[in-house]
Amino acid sequence: MTEANWWIIPLAAFIPLFIGSIWYNPKVFGKSWVKAAEITEERAQSGNMFKIFGLTYLFSILAAYMLTMLSVHQSGMIQLFLGDELMNDANSEAMKILTSLMENYGERHRTFGHGIIHGMEAGLFFGLPLIGINTLFERRPFKYAWIHIGFFMLCFGLMGGILCAFF
């Protein structure tokens, strides 16, 4: 079986920080977002930036982990056998089945493009309901939601692509 590249998860978690610095720039969607979010200049300048960026990175690690489970289908094959006491025995039936599956299908759908599809799906199908519900209850214009959903679709698409290709 191929060893997982766990280092790609914290590396992929930098993508939202990088993309966010462009996406929310006033020359891109920043002005529209500030207006839709009703953020004043004073409020925009406040806050502990170390805390904001630190927690953003932490949350991005959690998202990257979940995107790995969604875009790398081989993780599902391994999950089938988790908890099996015989997983540590190379001669066990479980390990023989898993080894055979991984030898035959271990590289299937492990491309950047495949990961982009799953990442963008996650951005849309998780982002739209979560951000959409908050937008409705906060009485914000739906432009506010689309700015964020677009951001997450782009970030998760790139993260999913990298994770799928290099995990």
Secondary structure by P-SEA (a helix, b strand, c coil): cccccaaaaaaacaaaaaaaacccccccaaaaaaaaacccccccccccaaaaaaaaaaaaaaaaaaaaaaccaaaaaaaaacccccccccccaaaaaaaaaaaacccccccaaaaaaaaaaaaaaaaaaaaaaaaaaacccaaaaaaaaaaaaaaaaaaaaaaaacc
